Amino acid sequence: MKSVATLIKTSVLTLSLYAMCVTPVAAQTAKPSEVEYETNEPKCGQEHFTPQQEEEYKQSVLRSNKRSSANKVPSGIYYFPVQFHLLKKSNGTGGITEQNAIDELKAANTKYAPAGIQFYQCGPPRIIKSDSLYNIKMNINWVDTCGATTPEYNLCNANNIDSVINIYYVTVSSGWNWSHFPSWRFSQCKDWLIMNRNGIGSQWLLAHELGHYFNLAHTFSTRTDNNGNPILENITRDNTNSCYNCDTDGDYICDTPADPNLWDKPTCTYNGTGNDGCGNPAYVPDPQNIMCYANGCQNYFTQGQIDRMRDAAQNDRNYLHCDKLSDCIADWNLTGTSTSNYSWQASNSIVSNAQLSNNALLAYDAANFVKLSVGFEAKSGVNFTAMLNGCYGDRIFYRTPTYNNYSDAGNIETVEVLPNPTSS
């Protein structure tokens, strides 16, 4: 099985194109007060906290800390399925490409490899073709509540796939991107990520939003007192100091330095002055932390952040699974008839003489070899892919055919094809 930190090019054998599009939901007109300009500077809407959301998040952290002190989260790698939803114009143009989505996922996996968390596509990106939806600027200031009928809720409720991480690349107001803490799945009926279609290529932005999804706050998070005044995280990490509050304020994680969020963003340099008023040294925030706003230097999570995310993976996001993907075992020997959309994965090999029925979307993904034995048959209209990627590749289905019939299969040296596999 390949290392989670390594993304291996796959050799593919694909038959017949299977189109997958999504029926658009009816659009709503954006509010007249909405800001009508767009920027490519990545921004995250998770900094917009109401007092209720602040308290809800704090309680989730307390639960996480209590679990962590009582039971250590198991070691090993967590694999989570994602489903991309790409908004395009009615004629299919505009928006990001499927390859863009794959590249964003690869970049996120690189950031998450040290945390033992990886992501893979549970199915091909879903293409939503609608001029009206494409032209709406999704707004972070729209209401967040169960039963809301804003364009965001309408779009996501109509297209979400159960039990996967749904990621929407859309048009947004003012460059915002946003995600949702695990508890918001119930309190606000939100379980998706909204990503700016113009924000791809940052190498860290999707990882940042997924951090929120797994219960991380910004390093510069603040809460307010009863009078609406901000309560800042202090600098000291000495728990005997009266100003010590890193476990009750800010991001509630003590190995992330206090961060006033004052950055010279082109250079990732902190440009604030002074201290927290507690007689401590000056602020020294970390521009490389993925959950900060240095905007371009973000590269890693701290161990405290990793522990928080792994707790969320084990306890809050444990409902996530891909019902189109097999378990990862060493070898599969497949026979009989396959009729549904499914991907078989193996850490060593897959051998098959199965018959693939019309309109099925099937994939075989093994680390060392795939063998199509005598009797294997793919009927007309089947989309079939054989690839050498191993378990939990960055995508488990291919939709664009590169080889159109089995006479080409012998040219793929890493996929062993025995004589007379048939296509009818």
C-alpha positions as CSV (number, residue, x, y, z in Angstrom):
1,M,0.0,0.0,0.0
2,K,1.4,3.4,-0.9
3,S,2.4,5.9,1.7
4,V,-0.3,8.5,2.5
5,A,2.3,11.3,1.9
6,T,3.0,10.1,-1.7
7,L,0.7,10.7,-4.6
8,I,1.5,8.2,-7.4
9,K,0.6,8.6,-11.0
10,T,-1.9,6.0,-12.2
11,S,-2.0,4.0,-15.3
12,V,-5.6,3.8,-16.5
13,L,-7.7,1.7,-18.8
14,T,-11.1,3.2,-19.4
15,L,-14.1,2.2,-21.5
16,S,-17.0,4.3,-22.6
17,L,-17.9,7.7,-21.1
18,Y,-20.5,8.0,-18.4
19,A,-21.7,11.5,-17.9
20,M,-22.7,12.7,-14.5
21,C,-24.5,16.0,-14.1
22,V,-26.7,17.4,-11.4
23,T,-30.1,18.9,-11.9
24,P,-29.9,22.5,-10.7
25,V,-32.2,23.9,-8.1
26,A,-34.2,27.0,-8.6
27,A,-32.1,30.1,-8.0
28,Q,-32.9,33.0,-5.7
29,T,-32.0,36.6,-6.2
30,A,-29.2,37.9,-4.0
31,K,-29.9,40.6,-1.5
32,P,-29.6,44.1,-2.8
33,S,-27.3,45.0,0.1
34,E,-24.8,42.3,-0.9
35,V,-21.3,43.5,-1.7
36,E,-21.0,43.2,-5.5
37,Y,-17.3,42.9,-6.0
38,E,-15.0,40.0,-5.9
39,T,-11.4,39.5,-4.8
40,N,-9.0,36.7,-5.2
41,E,-7.5,37.2,-1.8
42,P,-8.5,34.1,0.2
43,K,-10.7,34.9,3.2
44,C,-12.5,32.6,5.6
45,G,-16.0,33.3,6.9
46,Q,-15.4,31.3,10.1
47,E,-14.2,34.5,11.8
48,H,-17.9,35.6,11.9
49,F,-19.1,34.3,15.3
50,T,-22.3,35.1,17.1
51,P,-22.2,34.8,20.9
52,Q,-24.3,31.6,20.6
53,Q,-21.8,30.1,18.2
54,E,-18.9,31.1,20.4
55,E,-20.5,29.3,23.4
56,E,-21.4,26.3,21.2
57,Y,-17.8,26.0,20.0
58,K,-16.4,26.4,23.5
59,Q,-18.6,23.5,24.7
60,S,-17.5,21.3,21.9
61,V,-13.9,22.0,22.9
62,L,-14.6,21.1,26.5
63,R,-16.1,17.8,25.4
64,S,-13.1,17.2,23.2
65,N,-10.6,17.9,26.0
66,K,-12.6,15.7,28.4
67,R,-12.5,12.8,25.9
68,S,-8.8,13.3,25.2
69,S,-7.9,13.2,28.9
70,A,-9.9,10.0,29.4
71,N,-9.1,8.1,26.2
72,K,-6.3,8.4,23.8
73,V,-7.5,8.6,20.1
74,P,-6.4,5.5,18.3
75,S,-3.3,5.7,16.1
76,G,-3.4,5.1,12.4
77,I,-4.6,6.9,9.3
78,Y,-8.1,8.3,8.9
79,Y,-9.4,8.3,5.3
80,F,-12.4,10.6,4.5
81,P,-14.5,10.7,1.4
82,V,-15.2,14.0,-0.4
83,Q,-17.7,14.9,-3.1
84,F,-16.9,18.0,-5.2
85,H,-19.8,20.0,-6.7
86,L,-18.6,22.4,-9.5
87,L,-20.9,25.2,-10.6
88,K,-20.7,26.1,-14.3
89,K,-22.7,28.1,-16.8
90,S,-25.6,26.4,-18.5
91,N,-23.3,25.8,-21.6
92,G,-20.8,24.0,-19.4
93,T,-18.2,26.7,-19.4
94,G,-16.8,28.7,-16.4
95,G,-15.9,27.6,-12.9
96,I,-13.1,25.3,-12.0
97,T,-12.1,22.1,-13.9
98,E,-12.2,18.6,-12.5
99,Q,-8.4,18.6,-12.6
100,N,-8.4,21.8,-10.6
101,A,-10.4,20.0,-7.9
102,I,-8.0,17.0,-7.9
103,D,-5.1,19.4,-7.5
104,E,-6.7,21.1,-4.6
105,L,-7.3,17.8,-2.9
106,K,-3.7,16.7,-3.5
107,A,-2.5,20.0,-1.9
108,A,-4.8,19.4,1.1
109,N,-3.5,15.8,1.5
110,T,0.1,17.0,1.6
111,K,-0.8,19.3,4.5
112,Y,-2.7,16.6,6.4
113,A,-0.3,13.7,5.9
114,P,1.6,14.5,9.2
115,A,-1.7,14.5,11.0
116,G,-2.6,11.0,9.8
117,I,-5.7,12.3,7.9
118,Q,-6.3,11.9,4.2
119,F,-9.1,12.6,1.7
120,Y,-10.2,10.9,-1.4
121,Q,-13.0,11.4,-3.9
122,C,-16.0,9.1,-3.4
123,G,-17.2,9.8,-6.9
124,P,-16.4,12.0,-9.9
125,P,-17.1,15.7,-9.4
126,R,-20.7,16.6,-9.9
127,I,-21.2,19.3,-12.5
128,I,-24.1,21.7,-11.9
129,K,-24.9,23.6,-15.0
130,S,-27.0,26.7,-14.3
131,D,-26.5,30.3,-15.4
132,S,-28.7,31.6,-12.6
133,L,-26.8,29.7,-9.9
134,Y,-23.4,30.4,-11.4
135,N,-24.0,34.1,-11.3
136,I,-25.3,34.3,-7.7
137,K,-22.6,35.5,-5.3
138,M,-23.0,33.3,-2.2
139,N,-22.8,35.6,0.8
140,I,-21.3,34.7,4.2
141,N,-23.8,37.1,5.8
142,W,-26.9,35.2,4.8
143,V,-28.8,33.6,7.7
144,D,-27.5,30.3,9.1
145,T,-30.4,28.4,10.6
146,C,-32.2,25.1,10.0
147,G,-35.0,25.6,7.5
148,A,-33.3,28.6,5.8
149,T,-34.1,29.1,2.1
150,T,-31.1,31.2,1.0
151,P,-29.4,30.2,-2.3
152,E,-26.7,28.5,-0.2
153,Y,-29.1,26.2,1.7
154,N,-31.2,25.5,-1.4
155,L,-28.2,24.6,-3.5
156,C,-26.6,22.4,-0.8
157,N,-29.7,20.7,0.5
158,A,-30.7,19.8,-3.1
159,N,-27.3,18.3,-4.0
160,N,-25.5,17.1,-0.9
161,I,-24.5,13.5,-0.8
162,D,-25.0,11.7,2.5
163,S,-22.0,10.7,4.7
164,V,-19.3,12.5,2.7
165,I,-17.6,15.9,2.8
166,N,-19.5,18.0,0.3
167,I,-17.3,20.7,-1.2
168,Y,-18.9,23.4,-3.5
169,Y,-16.9,25.6,-5.8
170,V,-19.1,28.6,-6.5
171,T,-19.2,32.3,-7.1
172,V,-18.9,34.2,-3.7
173,S,-19.0,37.7,-2.5
174,S,-15.8,39.4,-1.6
175,G,-13.6,36.3,-1.9
176,W,-15.0,34.5,1.2
177,N,-14.7,30.8,1.8
178,W,-16.4,29.1,4.7
179,S,-16.9,25.8,6.5
180,H,-18.7,24.5,9.6
181,F,-17.7,23.1,12.9
182,P,-19.0,19.6,13.6
183,S,-21.7,20.9,16.0
184,W,-23.2,23.1,13.4
185,R,-24.4,20.0,11.6
186,F,-27.2,19.9,14.1
187,S,-27.6,23.5,15.4
188,Q,-27.6,25.0,11.9
189,C,-28.2,22.0,9.6
190,K,-25.0,22.8,7.7
191,D,-22.6,20.0,6.6
192,W,-20.7,21.4,3.6
193,L,-17.8,23.7,2.5
194,I,-18.3,26.7,0.3
195,M,-15.2,27.5,-1.7
196,N,-14.5,30.5,-4.0
197,R,-14.0,29.3,-7.5
198,N,-11.4,32.1,-8.0
199,G,-9.4,31.0,-5.0
200,I,-7.8,27.8,-6.3
201,G,-4.1,27.3,-6.4
202,S,-3.3,28.6,-2.9
203,Q,-1.9,25.2,-1.7
204,W,-3.4,25.8,1.8
205,L,-6.9,27.2,1.5
206,L,-8.8,23.9,1.3
207,A,-6.7,22.5,4.1
208,H,-7.7,25.6,6.2
209,E,-11.4,25.1,5.6
210,L,-11.1,21.4,6.3
211,G,-9.4,22.4,9.6
212,H,-12.7,24.2,10.6
213,Y,-14.6,21.1,9.5
214,F,-12.6,19.1,12.0
215,N,-13.1,21.6,14.8
216,L,-10.2,24.0,14.5
217,A,-10.7,27.7,15.1
218,H,-8.5,30.5,13.7
219,T,-5.3,31.1,15.6
220,F,-6.5,34.7,16.1
221,S,-10.0,33.8,17.3
222,T,-11.5,36.0,20.0
223,R,-14.7,35.9,22.0
224,T,-16.6,38.7,23.6
225,D,-17.7,39.4,27.2
226,N,-21.2,40.3,28.3
227,N,-20.7,43.9,27.2
228,G,-19.5,42.9,23.7
229,N,-15.8,43.7,24.4
230,P,-13.3,41.3,22.8
231,I,-11.3,38.9,25.1
232,L,-8.0,38.3,23.6
233,E,-5.7,35.3,24.0
234,N,-2.7,36.4,26.1
235,I,0.9,35.6,25.2
236,T,2.1,33.7,28.3
237,R,2.2,29.9,28.3
238,D,3.1,29.7,31.9
239,N,0.0,28.3,33.7
240,T,1.1,29.8,37.0
241,N,0.8,33.3,35.4
242,S,-2.4,35.1,36.2
243,C,-2.7,36.1,32.5
244,Y,-2.6,32.5,31.3
245,N,-5.7,31.9,29.2
246,C,-4.6,29.9,26.2
247,D,-6.9,27.0,27.1
248,T,-10.0,29.2,27.6
249,D,-9.6,31.8,24.9
250,G,-8.4,32.3,21.4
251,D,-8.4,28.9,19.6
252,Y,-8.3,27.0,23.0
253,I,-4.9,25.4,21.9
254,C,-1.8,26.3,23.8
255,D,0.9,25.3,21.4
256,T,-0.3,27.9,18.8
257,P,1.2,31.3,19.8
258,A,-1.2,34.1,20.5
259,D,-2.1,35.8,17.2
260,P,-3.4,39.4,16.9
261,N,-3.9,38.9,13.1
262,L,-1.8,41.9,12.1
263,W,0.1,40.7,9.0
264,D,2.0,42.2,6.1
265,K,0.4,39.7,3.8
266,P,2.8,39.9,0.8
267,T,5.7,39.1,3.0
268,C,4.0,37.0,5.7
269,T,5.6,39.3,8.3
270,Y,3.9,40.2,11.6
271,N,3.6,44.0,11.6
272,G,2.0,44.6,15.0
273,T,3.7,46.2,18.0
274,G,3.3,46.1,21.7
275,N,2.2,43.2,23.9
276,D,-0.9,42.0,25.7
277,G,-0.7,44.4,28.7
278,C,0.4,41.6,31.0
279,G,4.1,42.4,31.1
280,N,4.8,39.6,28.6
281,P,7.2,39.8,25.7
282,A,5.9,41.0,22.3
283,Y,3.6,38.8,20.2
284,V,5.3,36.2,18.0
285,P,2.6,34.6,16.0
286,D,3.4,31.8,13.6
287,P,2.9,32.7,9.9
288,Q,3.2,29.1,8.8
289,N,0.2,27.8,10.8
290,I,-2.5,26.7,8.4
291,M,-5.2,28.3,10.6
292,C,-3.7,31.8,10.6
293,Y,-4.2,34.6,8.0
294,A,-0.6,35.3,7.0
295,N,-1.9,34.4,3.5
296,G,0.6,32.5,1.6
297,C,3.0,30.9,4.1
298,Q,0.7,28.5,5.8
299,N,2.3,25.1,5.9
300,Y,1.5,23.0,8.9
301,F,-0.6,22.2,12.0
302,T,0.7,22.0,15.5
303,Q,0.4,18.8,17.6
304,G,-2.4,20.4,19.6
305,Q,-4.3,21.1,16.4
306,I,-3.7,17.6,15.2
307,D,-5.0,16.2,18.4
308,R,-8.1,18.3,18.2
309,M,-8.8,17.2,14.6
310,R,-8.1,13.5,15.3
311,D,-10.6,13.7,18.2
312,A,-13.2,15.2,15.8
313,A,-12.4,12.5,13.2
314,Q,-12.9,9.8,15.8
315,N,-16.0,11.2,17.6
316,D,-17.7,14.0,15.6
317,R,-17.1,13.0,11.9
318,N,-17.2,9.2,12.3
319,Y,-20.4,9.0,10.2
320,L,-18.4,9.8,7.1
321,H,-17.9,6.9,4.7
322,C,-18.0,6.1,1.0
323,D,-20.6,3.5,0.1
324,K,-19.1,3.2,-3.3
325,L,-15.7,2.0,-2.1
326,S,-14.6,-1.4,-0.9
327,D,-12.6,-2.1,2.1
328,C,-8.8,-2.0,1.6
329,I,-7.5,-5.6,1.7
330,A,-4.4,-7.2,0.1
331,D,-6.1,-9.1,-2.8
332,W,-9.6,-9.3,-4.4
333,N,-10.7,-12.1,-6.7
334,L,-13.9,-10.9,-8.4
335,T,-16.5,-12.9,-10.2
336,G,-20.1,-12.7,-11.1
337,T,-22.0,-9.7,-12.4
338,S,-21.4,-6.0,-11.4
339,T,-24.3,-3.6,-12.0
340,S,-23.8,-0.6,-9.8
341,N,-21.3,2.2,-9.3
342,Y,-18.5,0.8,-7.2
343,S,-14.7,0.9,-6.8
344,W,-12.7,-2.0,-5.7
345,Q,-9.3,-1.2,-4.0
346,A,-6.4,-3.5,-2.9
347,S,-3.0,-3.0,-1.4
348,N,-1.6,-5.7,-3.7
349,S,-3.8,-7.1,-6.5
350,I,-7.2,-7.4,-8.1
351,V,-8.1,-10.4,-10.4
352,S,-11.4,-10.3,-12.1
353,N,-13.4,-12.4,-14.6
354,A,-16.6,-10.4,-13.7
355,Q,-19.3,-9.3,-16.2
356,L,-20.0,-5.5,-16.0
357,S,-23.5,-4.6,-16.9
358,N,-24.8,-1.7,-18.9
359,N,-24.4,1.8,-17.4
360,A,-22.3,0.7,-14.5
361,L,-19.5,2.9,-13.3
362,L,-16.7,0.5,-12.0
363,A,-13.1,0.9,-11.1
364,Y,-10.3,-1.5,-10.0
365,D,-7.5,0.2,-8.1
366,A,-4.6,-2.0,-6.9
367,A,-1.1,-1.1,-5.7
368,N,0.8,-3.8,-7.8
369,F,-1.4,-5.2,-10.5
370,V,-4.9,-5.7,-12.0
371,K,-5.5,-8.8,-13.9
372,L,-8.6,-9.1,-16.3
373,S,-9.0,-12.8,-16.7
374,V,-10.7,-14.8,-19.5
375,G,-14.4,-14.3,-19.2
376,F,-14.1,-10.7,-18.1
377,E,-16.7,-8.6,-20.0
378,A,-17.7,-5.0,-20.1
379,K,-20.9,-4.4,-21.9
380,S,-21.6,-1.3,-24.0
381,G,-22.2,1.8,-22.0
382,V,-20.0,0.7,-19.0
383,N,-17.5,3.2,-17.7
384,F,-14.6,1.0,-16.4
385,T,-11.2,2.1,-15.1
386,A,-8.3,-0.1,-14.0
387,M,-5.5,1.8,-12.3
388,L,-2.4,1.2,-10.1
389,N,-2.9,3.7,-7.3
390,G,-3.4,1.5,-4.3
391,C,-5.9,2.1,-1.6
392,Y,-7.5,5.5,-1.1
393,G,-6.2,7.3,-4.2
394,D,-7.0,10.9,-4.7
395,R,-9.8,9.8,-6.9
396,I,-11.5,6.4,-7.2
397,F,-13.3,6.9,-10.5
398,Y,-12.2,8.3,-13.9
399,R,-14.8,9.8,-16.2
400,T,-12.7,10.9,-19.2
401,P,-11.6,7.8,-21.3
402,T,-8.0,7.5,-22.4
403,Y,-8.3,4.0,-23.9
404,N,-11.5,3.3,-25.8
405,N,-11.3,-0.5,-26.3
406,Y,-9.4,-3.5,-25.0
407,S,-7.1,-3.7,-28.0
408,D,-5.3,-0.8,-26.3
409,A,-5.1,-2.6,-22.9
410,G,-1.9,-4.4,-23.8
411,N,-0.1,-1.1,-24.1
412,I,-0.5,-0.5,-20.4
413,E,2.4,-2.4,-19.0
414,T,1.4,-2.2,-15.4
415,V,-2.1,-3.7,-15.9
416,E,-1.9,-7.4,-16.9
417,V,-4.6,-8.4,-19.3
418,L,-4.9,-12.0,-20.2
419,P,-6.1,-13.1,-23.7
420,N,-9.6,-12.4,-24.9
421,P,-11.2,-10.0,-22.4
422,T,-14.3,-8.9,-24.2
423,S,-16.4,-5.8,-24.8
424,S,-19.8,-6.3,-26.1
